[in-house]
């Protein structure tokens, strides 16, 4: 029996689509930001659970994770989270960014009057390397209107970005 006889014509294994976008692997990720950024601060506990706040943490963090290599407390990070359309998965997802290089590059486009709000154009994010050797680059694609299909998917999304602050 050949492969063509085993599966129906045109069969492809389904991909599970999470409501959270992750850029785990090296490569290019093309997205369209669909919402304003929700900003905050986060750290991970000794149980590896995230704790998030809309404002910087001021109280001593008694449950903050210890870095295994240095033996010192990890540092809370500033983050942005927004809705995106992930072209590879054809899905609306939330994307949380803590990487300063990504933040700085996206903010440079936002601050540039020729680009402005990133909901008006696609972004191609390229990831090279792993762990501490990871490098990101962001390239804006030409301004294009969002398609009616993507707009409808965004409108019907049940992702609530504010839920990130709830435990």
PAROLUM-829842 format. One line per 5 residues: number of its first residue (from 1); their letters; for each residue x, y, z of N, C-alpha, C, O. Coordinates in pm, 1 decimal, decimal comma. Layout:
BEGIN
NUM = A = X:Y:Z:X:Y:Z:X:Y:Z:X:Y:Z | ...
//
This chain:
BEGIN
1 = XXXXX = 86,3:-117,8:0,0:0,0:0,0:0,0:90,4:123,4:0,0:181,2:133,6:82,5 | 66,4:215,7:-90,6:148,9:336,7:-98,6:96,2:443,5:-3,0:-14,9:433,7:49,1 | 179,4:545,8:18,6:141,1:658,2:104,1:13,0:723,0:51,5:-73,6:763,2:129,3 | 1,8:732,8:-81,2:-115,4:797,7:-141,6:-243,9:720,0:-115,2:-352,6:777,6:-115,6 | -231,8:589,0:-92,4:-349,8:508,2:-64,0:-385,9:508,7:84,4:-499,8:481,0:121,9
6 = XXXXX = -287,6:540,4:167,6:-308,5:535,3:312,3:-388,6:655,2:362,8:-482,0:638,3:441,2 | -352,6:778,7:317,8:-422,2:900,9:359,6:-512,9:950,5:248,0:-485,3:926,5:130,4 | -620,3:1019,2:283,5:-703,7:1080,2:180,2:-622,3:1185,3:102,6:-526,4:1241,7:155,2 | -661,2:1210,1:-20,4:-593,1:1308,6:-104,7:-589,2:1443,9:-35,3:-690,6:1491,8:15,5 | -471,2:1504,9:-33,6:-455,4:1638,1:24,5:-448,0:1641,8:175,7:-450,1:1750,1:234,2
11 = XXXXX = -439,4:1525,8:241,3:-436,3:1522,7:387,6:-310,9:1589,5:442,6:-200,4:1568,4:392,5 | -330,3:1671,8:548,2:-219,3:1729,3:624,0:-250,5:1712,4:771,3:-365,3:1727,7:812,9 | -148,8:1680,7:850,6:-167,4:1664,3:994,1:-209,0:1797,7:1053,9:-143,2:1898,7:1028,7 | -317,6:1801,4:1133,2:-361,6:1927,8:1192,7:-259,0:1982,2:1292,2:-188,4:1906,4:1358,7 | -252,4:2114,2:1300,8:-162,3:2181,6:1393,5:-246,5:2239,1:1506,3:-344,7:2309,1:1481,7
16 = XXXXX = -207,6:2209,1:1631,6:-276,9:2268,7:1745,4:-236,9:2415,3:1754,9:-118,2:2447,7:1758,0 | -335,1:2502,7:1759,6:-309,1:2645,4:1765,6:-345,4:2696,0:1903,9:-461,7:2692,2:1944,1 | -246,3:2742,9:1975,5:-265,0:2799,7:2108,4:-308,5:2945,3:2094,8:-292,3:3005,9:1988,9 | -363,1:3000,4:2201,3:-395,0:3143,2:2199,3:-270,4:3227,4:2228,5:-276,5:3350,3:2224,6 | -157,0:3161,7:2258,0:-31,5:3231,0:2285,1:68,3:3202,4:2173,8:96,8:3086,5:2143,6
21 = XXXXX = 120,7:3306,8:2113,6:222,1:3289,3:2010,0:358,4:3276,2:2076,2:393,0:3354,9:2164,3 | 435,3:3177,3:2034,0:570,9:3156,0:2083,3:664,9:3155,5:1963,2:633,6:3099,8:1858,0 | 778,8:3217,6:1980,9:881,3:3214,2:1877,2:995,2:3126,0:1928,1:1103,4:3174,9:1960,5 | 969,3:2995,5:1934,4:1065,2:2901,0:1991,2:1180,6:2872,4:1895,9:1296,7:2869,7:1936,5 | 1148,0:2851,3:1770,7:1248,1:2808,0:1674,2:1309,5:2925,6:1599,8:1250,1:3033,0:1590,5
26 = XXXXX = 1429,3:2903,5:1547,0:1490,0:3003,6:1461,4:1406,8:3015,6:1334,3:1343,6:2919,2:1291,2 | 1407,2:3134,6:1274,5:1335,6:3153,6:1148,8:1262,8:3286,0:1145,9:1284,3:3372,8:1230,5 | 1175,4:3299,9:1046,2:1098,3:3422,2:1026,8:954,8:3402,4:1073,0:893,4:3298,2:1050,0 | 903,5:3505,0:1138,7:765,4:3507,0:1186,5:702,3:3635,8:1134,9:745,2:3745,1:1171,8 | 601,3:3623,5:1050,3:533,0:3742,1:999,8:402,5:3757,4:1076,0:321,8:3664,8:1085,0
31 = XXXXX = 384,2:3877,3:1130,6:266,5:3905,5:1213,0:204,8:4038,4:1171,8:269,4:4121,0:1107,3 | 79,7:4057,8:1209,9:13,6:4188,0:1204,8:-34,4:4214,1:1345,9:-113,3:4136,6:1400,0 | 12,2:4322,0:1406,1:-36,5:4359,9:1538,7:-179,1:4410,5:1522,1:-207,5:4491,3:1433,8 | -268,6:4361,9:1608,2:-411,1:4391,4:1594,8:-467,7:4477,5:1707,0:-584,1:4517,0:1701,4 | -387,2:4507,3:1809,0:-439,3:4581,6:1923,4:-331,3:4674,0:1977,1:-215,1:4666,9:1937,1
36 = XXXXX = -371,8:4759,8:2067,4:-274,1:4838,5:2141,6:-199,6:4745,6:2236,4:-248,4:4638,1:2271,5 | -81,8:4788,2:2276,9:-3,0:4708,7:2371,0:-56,4:4725,1:2512,4:-91,4:4835,2:2555,1 | -61,9:4614,6:2583,3:-84,2:4615,3:2727,5:55,0:4597,7:2786,0:126,9:4505,2:2748,1 | 93,8:4685,6:2878,1:230,3:4680,9:2931,0:229,1:4647,5:3079,1:132,6:4675,4:3150,2 | 338,5:4587,2:3124,1:347,4:4551,6:3264,4:485,0:4499,1:3298,6:581,0:4515,3:3223,4
41 = XXXXX = 491,7:4435,0:3415,6:615,9:4381,3:3469,7:588,7:4239,2:3516,0:479,5:4208,7:3563,8 | 688,1:4152,6:3501,7:668,9:4014,4:3544,3:797,5:3956,6:3601,0:908,3:3998,7:3567,8 | 778,1:3859,1:3687,3:888,7:3775,6:3732,6:834,3:3635,2:3748,9:713,1:3614,1:3750,6 | 925,3:3538,8:3760,9:884,7:3400,5:3781,3:918,4:3358,8:3922,9:1023,7:3393,5:3976,3 | 826,8:3283,4:3983,0:842,4:3239,1:4121,8:934,2:3117,6:4127,3:974,9:3063,1:4024,7
46 = XXXXX = 965,4:3077,1:4248,9:1047,1:2957,6:4269,0:976,5:2833,3:4213,3:1041,1:2731,7:4187,6 | 845,7:2841,1:4194,8:769,5:2731,0:4134,3:753,2:2750,1:3984,5:674,7:2680,0:3920,7 | 828,2:2846,2:3927,4:827,8:2877,9:3784,6:691,5:2925,4:3734,3:653,8:2898,9:3620,1 | 619,3:2994,7:3819,2:490,2:3053,3:3782,8:509,7:3203,5:3762,6:579,2:3267,7:3841,4 | 449,0:3260,6:3657,5:464,6:3404,5:3635,8:378,2:3485,8:3732,6:264,7:3449,2:3763,0
51 = XXXXX = 434,4:3595,9:3779,4:360,1:3696,4:3858,0:371,6:3825,3:3778,6:481,4:3865,1:3739,7 | 258,1:3891,0:3754,1:257,7:4010,8:3670,7:187,8:4125,2:3741,2:98,3:4105,7:3823,4 | 232,0:4246,3:3706,2:175,9:4367,7:3763,8:176,6:4476,9:3657,5:262,5:4478,8:3569,3 | 79,7:4568,0:3667,0:77,1:4681,2:3573,9:182,4:4785,9:3610,5:219,5:4869,3:3528,0 | 229,4:4780,6:3733,3:330,0:4876,7:3779,7:453,4:4801,0:3828,3:444,5:4682,3:3859,4
56 = XXXXX = 568,7:4868,4:3835,2:688,8:4799,3:3883,1:667,4:4743,4:4024,1:595,1:4801,6:4105,0 | 730,8:4630,8:4051,4:721,8:4569,5:4183,5:804,6:4652,9:4281,0:920,4:4684,3:4253,5 | 745,0:4688,8:4395,1:816,6:4769,4:4493,9:841,9:4692,6:4623,0:935,3:4723,8:4696,9 | 759,9:4593,9:4649,9:775,8:4512,9:4771,3:886,6:4410,0:4748,9:912,7:4373,2:4634,3 | 951,7:4363,1:4853,8:1049,5:4254,0:4837,5:980,3:4130,8:4777,3:870,3:4094,4:4818,9
61 = XXXXX = 1044,8:4067,9:4680,5:988,7:3952,1:4611,7:1045,1:3825,2:4676,2:1148,0:3772,6:4633,8 | 975,9:3778,0:4778,7:1024,3:3666,2:4858,7:1020,2:3533,2:4784,0:1090,1:3438,5:4820,1 | 936,9:3526,9:4678,7:921,4:3400,5:4605,9:984,0:3404,8:4466,9:951,6:3321,7:4382,1 | 1074,1:3501,5:4442,3:1132,3:3515,0:4309,1:1229,6:3400,6:4280,9:1302,1:3354,8:4369,3 | 1229,0:3356,4:4156,6:1313,0:3244,8:4112,6:1461,2:3281,0:4126,2:1501,4:3395,5:4105,5
66 = XXXXX = 1539,9:3181,0:4161,2:1684,7:3196,9:4172,5:1748,5:3143,3:4043,9:1714,9:3034,1:3998,2 | 1839,8:3220,2:3986,6:1912,2:3177,5:3867,3:2003,9:3060,8:3904,0:2088,0:3073,3:3993,0 | 1987,9:2948,7:3836,0:2065,1:2828,3:3868,5:2214,7:2847,8:3847,7:2295,2:2790,2:3921,0 | 2252,9:2928,0:3749,0:2395,3:2945,7:3718,2:2464,4:3039,8:3815,4:2576,5:3013,9:3859,0 | 2396,5:3149,8:3849,3:2461,0:3250,4:3934,0:2425,9:3235,6:4080,9:2499,6:3283,3:4167,2
71 = XXXXX = 2313,8:3169,7:4110,8:2269,0:3157,4:4248,8:2204,5:3284,8:4300,7:2173,9:3295,1:4419,5 | 2183,6:3382,6:4211,9:2122,8:3510,6:4250,8:1978,0:3515,4:4204,9:1935,0:3440,2:4117,5 | 1904,0:3607,7:4267,9:1764,7:3627,3:4228,0:1758,1:3675,1:4083,7:1841,2:3754,4:4039,5 | 1657,8:3625,8:4010,4:1634,5:3677,3:3876,2:1576,3:3818,0:3888,0:1538,8:3860,4:3997,3 | 1568,5:3888,7:3779,3:1521,5:4026,8:3780,1:1385,4:4035,4:3712,6:1366,3:3975,6:3606,7
76 = XXXXX = 1290,1:4108,2:3770,9:1162,8:4129,5:3701,3:1187,6:4197,7:3566,3:1279,8:4277,8:3551,5 | 1103,2:4164,0:3468,5:1116,9:4219,7:3333,9:993,6:4301,4:3298,0:882,0:4272,8:3341,3 | 1017,9:4403,7:3217,6:909,2:4480,4:3158,1:859,1:4401,6:3037,5:939,4:4341,5:2966,1 | 727,8:4400,7:3013,3:675,0:4329,4:2897,3:569,1:4410,7:2826,1:508,3:4502,1:2881,8 | 549,6:4373,8:2700,3:436,1:4419,5:2620,1:362,0:4293,8:2577,7:423,5:4190,2:2552,7
81 = XXXXX = 230,8:4303,1:2569,7:150,8:4195,1:2512,6:43,7:4259,4:2425,8:-15,6:4360,7:2462,9 | 19,9:4199,7:2310,7:-82,8:4249,4:2219,8:-135,8:4134,2:2136,4:-75,3:4027,3:2128,7 | -250,8:4158,7:2073,9:-307,3:4060,3:1981,8:-232,6:4070,8:1850,5:-200,7:4180,3:1804,3 | -205,2:3956,1:1791,0:-141,6:3953,3:1659,7:-213,7:3852,8:1571,1:-279,5:3760,2:1618,7 | -199,5:3873,7:1442,9:-237,1:3771,1:1347,1:-108,3:3703,0:1306,3:-17,3:3767,4:1254,1
86 = XXXXX = -100,2:3573,8:1329,8:15,7:3492,8:1295,6:-11,6:3432,7:1157,4:-93,1:3341,5:1143,6 | 57,1:3484,7:1056,1:32,5:3439,8:919,1:64,7:3292,0:899,3:-4,4:3224,6:822,9 | 166,8:3240,3:965,2:204,7:3099,6:947,4:93,5:3005,3:993,0:67,0:2903,9:928,4 | 29,0:3039,0:1103,9:-77,2:2954,0:1157,9:-216,4:2999,8:1116,8:-315,6:2932,2:1144,0 | -223,1:3116,6:1050,4:-352,2:3174,2:1010,3:-444,4:3185,9:1131,3:-560,5:3145,1:1128,1
91 = XXXXX = -387,7:3244,3:1240,4:-461,0:3250,4:1366,3:-434,5:3381,8:1439,0:-328,0:3441,9:1425,2 | -533,8:3424,9:1516,7:-518,1:3538,0:1607,0:-465,5:3481,6:1738,9:-521,5:3386,7:1793,7 | -357,6:3541,2:1788,9:-295,4:3495,6:1912,8:-249,8:3616,6:1992,3:-246,3:3728,2:1940,5 | -214,9:3594,0:2118,8:-150,2:3700,0:2196,2:-0,2:3675,7:2188,5:45,8:3561,5:2189,8 | 74,8:3784,1:2180,5:220,6:3774,8:2176,4:275,6:3862,6:2287,6:250,5:3983,1:2291,6
96 = XXXXX = 351,2:3800,6:2377,9:416,6:3873,4:2485,8:563,1:3890,0:2449,6:630,4:3794,6:2410,6 | 611,1:4013,0:2463,4:750,7:4043,6:2431,8:817,9:4099,3:2556,1:767,6:4192,3:2619,1 | 932,4:4041,1:2590,6:1015,2:4094,1:2699,5:1154,5:4130,3:2649,3:1232,2:4193,8:2720,6 | 1185,7:4090,2:2527,2:1319,4:4111,6:2472,3:1337,6:4258,6:2433,9:1262,6:4313,1:2352,8 | 1438,4:4320,8:2493,7:1464,8:4463,3:2468,9:1492,6:4492,3:2321,7:1449,8:4595,4:2269,8
101 = XXXXX = 1564,3:4401,6:2253,8:1594,7:4427,5:2112,5:1467,1:4434,5:2029,7:1455,1:4519,9:1941,8 | 1371,9:4345,8:2056,7:1243,6:4351,3:1985,2:1167,8:4479,2:2019,5:1116,1:4547,6:1931,2 | 1162,1:4510,6:2149,2:1091,4:4631,6:2192,2:1150,1:4756,2:2125,7:1076,7:4839,9:2073,1 | 1282,6:4767,5:2128,6:1346,7:4886,5:2072,3:1321,4:4899,9:1922,3:1297,9:5010,0:1872,5 | 1326,3:4788,1:1850,8:1304,6:4794,9:1706,4:1159,2:4829,2:1672,2:1133,8:4909,9:1582,8
106 = XXXXX = 1064,5:4768,2:1742,8:923,1:4798,7:1718,0:894,4:4943,4:1756,0:825,2:5014,0:1682,6 | 947,1:4988,6:1870,4:924,6:5126,9:1914,1:983,1:5225,9:1813,3:925,6:5332,6:1791,9 | 1095,7:5192,6:1751,6:1154,9:5280,6:1650,3:1059,3:5298,4:1532,3:1047,7:5408,7:1478,8 | 990,9:5192,1:1491,2:890,5:5205,7:1384,1:772,2:5290,0:1430,6:724,0:5376,7:1357,6 | 725,7:5263,9:1552,9:611,2:5339,0:1606,0:644,5:5488,4:1613,9:560,6:5572,4:1581,4
111 = XXXXX = 765,9:5521,1:1656,5:806,4:5660,9:1671,7:836,7:5730,3:1539,4:840,3:5853,3:1534,4 | 858,4:5654,9:1433,0:889,4:5712,1:1302,8:759,1:5754,2:1234,8:672,6:5669,8:1211,4 | 743,1:5883,7:1202,6:616,9:5929,3:1142,9:582,2:5861,3:1010,1:465,4:5858,0:971,4 | 680,9:5807,8:941,1:652,0:5738,7:814,8:592,3:5599,7:837,9:532,7:5542,3:746,7 | 607,7:5545,2:958,5:553,2:5413,1:989,6:439,1:5424,2:1089,2:327,2:5383,9:1057,9
116 = XXXXX = 463,9:5477,7:1208,9:358,6:5497,2:1308,4:304,8:5368,1:1367,0:377,1:5269,6:1381,9 | 177,3:5370,5:1399,7:109,7:5258,8:1466,1:127,5:5129,4:1385,7:94,2:5125,6:1267,2 | 179,9:5022,9:1449,4:207,6:4899,7:1375,0:84,7:4817,2:1338,1:99,4:4708,5:1282,1 | -34,2:4864,6:1367,4:-152,5:4792,5:1321,3:-177,4:4818,9:1173,1:-265,5:4757,4:1112,9 | -99,4:4911,0:1113,5:-118,2:4944,7:972,6:-24,5:4874,1:876,5:-27,5:4900,0:756,3
121 = XXXXX = 58,4:4785,0:928,5:153,3:4713,6:842,0:196,8:4584,9:911,4:184,3:4570,5:1033,0 | 247,4:4493,3:832,3:296,8:4366,8:887,0:440,0:4384,0:935,4:513,2:4470,4:887,3 | 478,6:4301,0:1030,7:615,8:4296,3:1080,0:671,5:4157,1:1055,8:605,9:4056,7:1083,7 | 792,9:4152,1:1003,8:862,7:4025,2:987,2:971,7:4020,9:1093,1:1066,4:4099,5:1089,7 | 957,4:3928,2:1187,3:1055,0:3911,8:1295,6:1140,5:3789,8:1262,0:1089,1:3680,9:1236,8
126 = XXXXX = 1271,1:3810,6:1262,4:1363,7:3701,3:1235,9:1438,4:3668,2:1363,7:1494,6:3756,1:1429,1 | 1438,4:3540,3:1398,4:1508,8:3492,2:1516,9:1625,0:3404,4:1471,0:1608,0:3311,4:1392,2 | 1743,7:3436,9:1522,9:1864,1:3358,5:1493,5:1929,4:3325,2:1626,3:1944,8:3412,6:1711,5 | 1968,2:3198,6:1645,1:2036,6:3156,4:1767,0:1939,1:3108,0:1873,0:1817,4:3112,8:1855,0 | 1995,0:3061,7:1982,9:1916,0:3008,4:2093,8:1969,4:3062,6:2226,1:2085,6:3102,1:2236,4
131 = XXXXX = 1882,8:3063,7:2326,4:1915,7:3104,3:2463,4:1985,2:3240,1:2466,1:1934,0:3335,9:2408,2 | 2100,4:3250,6:2531,9:2168,1:3379,2:2545,9:2227,5:3430,6:2415,5:2265,7:3547,3:2407,3 | 2235,8:3346,7:2314,7:2292,7:3386,7:2185,9:2185,1:3425,7:2084,1:2215,4:3443,1:1966,0 | 2060,8:3439,3:2128,4:1951,2:3472,4:2039,6:1959,1:3618,4:1995,0:1983,6:3708,1:2075,7 | 1938,1:3640,1:1866,0:1931,4:3775,0:1808,1:1799,5:3786,4:1731,8:1757,4:3693,5:1662,9
136 = XXXXX = 1736,0:3901,6:1745,5:1611,7:3929,1:1673,9:1629,8:4050,9:1584,7:1697,6:4146,9:1621,4 | 1568,6:4045,5:1467,9:1557,6:4164,8:1384,1:1411,2:4180,1:1345,3:1338,8:4081,8:1328,9 | 1369,4:4304,6:1331,1:1231,6:4334,8:1293,5:1235,8:4417,5:1165,8:1308,3:4516,5:1156,5 | 1157,2:4375,2:1068,1:1147,7:4449,1:942,3:1000,7:4477,4:915,5:917,8:4386,3:914,5 | 969,5:4604,9:893,9:832,3:4642,6:860,9:808,6:4619,2:712,7:893,2:4650,8:629,1
141 = XXXXX = 693,0:4563,7:681,5:650,8:4545,4:542,8:573,0:4671,0:502,2:529,1:4746,3:589,2 | 555,3:4694,7:373,1:482,1:4815,0:331,0:342,0:4822,1:393,2:278,6:4719,9:419,6 | 295,8:4945,7:415,9:161,1:4966,9:469,2:58,7:4898,2:378,9:59,7:4915,8:257,1 | -28,6:4820,7:440,2:-138,7:4755,9:367,9:-258,2:4749,4:460,8:-242,4:4731,1:581,5 | -377,5:4764,0:405,6:-495,7:4748,3:491,0:-509,0:4602,8:535,1:-467,0:4510,5:465,2
146 = XXXXX = -566,8:4585,4:649,6:-591,4:4450,6:700,4:-703,0:4388,0:616,5:-795,7:4457,2:574,5 | -694,1:4258,8:592,6:-798,1:4193,9:512,3:-926,1:4183,4:593,8:-921,0:4179,5:716,8 | -1040,9:4178,8:527,0:-1167,5:4162,1:600,4:-1169,5:4032,7:683,1:-1229,0:4029,7:790,9 | -1105,5:3926,6:634,1:-1104,1:3799,1:705,5:-1027,3:3811,6:838,2:-1071,8:3763,0:942,1 | -912,4:3877,2:831,8:-833,1:3894,4:954,3:-906,2:3986,6:1051,1:-907,3:3961,3:1171,6
151 = XXXXX = -966,8:4092,8:999,9:-1043,2:4184,8:1085,0:-1156,9:4111,0:1155,0:-1183,2:4134,4:1272,9 | -1223,4:4022,8:1083,2:-1333,8:3945,2:1141,3:-1281,5:3849,0:1248,6:-1342,5:3834,8:1354,6 | -1168,6:3783,2:1220,8:-1110,0:3692,6:1319,9:-1071,4:3768,8:1446,1:-1093,1:3719,8:1556,9 | -1014,6:3887,6:1430,8:-975,6:3969,4:1546,3:-1098,4:4010,2:1626,0:-1098,7:4003,9:1749,0 | -1202,0:4051,9:1555,8:-1325,9:4094,6:1621,4:-1389,6:3980,4:1700,1:-1446,5:4002,4:1807,0
156 = XXXXX = -1379,9:3859,2:1647,3:-1441,7:3742,9:1711,3:-1350,8:3672,4:1811,1:-1391,0:3573,4:1872,4 | -1229,2:3722,3:1827,9:-1136,1:3659,5:1921,9:-1185,4:3677,7:2064,6:-1236,1:3783,9:2100,8 | -1170,1:3574,1:2144,6:-1209,4:3583,3:2285,2:-1088,4:3602,1:2376,1:-1097,9:3581,3:2497,1 | -974,4:3641,5:2318,6:-853,8:3663,8:2398,2:-865,4:3798,5:2469,7:-881,2:3902,5:2405,6 | -857,6:3795,8:2601,9:-862,1:3916,0:2684,7:-722,2:3942,0:2738,6:-676,2:3872,0:2828,8
161 = XXXXX = -654,7:4041,9:2683,9:-516,4:4069,1:2722,0:-502,3:4107,7:2868,6:-397,6:4082,7:2928,3 | -602,8:4166,8:2927,1:-597,6:4206,6:3068,2:-593,5:4085,2:3161,4:-552,6:4096,8:3276,9 | -635,4:3970,0:3111,6:-635,2:3848,4:3194,5:-491,8:3809,0:3232,8:-472,4:3730,0:3325,3 | -393,9:3862,0:3164,3:-253,8:3828,5:3194,6:-217,0:3867,4:3338,0:-123,9:3811,6:3396,0 | -291,1:3964,0:3395,0:-260,0:4011,1:3530,0:-331,0:3930,2:3638,4:-305,4:3950,1:3757,1
166 = XX = -419,6:3839,4:3598,6:-491,0:3758,8:3697,2:-413,7:3630,5:3724,9:-349,0:3575,1:3636,0 | -421,1:3585,2:3846,9:-347,7:3462,3:3884,5:-433,5:3339,9:3870,3:-387,8:3228,9:3897,6
//
